[in-house]
Amino acid sequence: MFWWKRAASRGIAAREGLVLEDDDAALTAAIVSVLRGYPRQVAQYRAGKAALWGYLIGRVMQVLRGRADPQRVHKLLVVALHSPPPGDDTI
């Protein structure tokens, strides 16, 4: 494929909102907003209700409008759930 065709296809994908979010800061911000928005579910998950894992992943993907790699969201959500930010007991 010629370079100008690739550049054009990237522009179309970006314009149509088809590009995955790959910025860890943006993904982490979405995860934190979900954890703060659903404190009851987070508490239940931390208490052992593992079935809520899919629910939390789904809420993050909803916030990101499906434009994130689910495996990357999974890894960042694990970190967020098992090590809250220093000085922040709300999530």
Secondary structure, 3 states (H helix, E strand, C coil): CCHHHHHHHHHHHHHCCCCCECCHHHHHHHHHHHHHHCHHHHHHHHCCCCCHHHHHHHHHHHHCCCCECHHHHHHHHHHHHHCCCCCCCCC
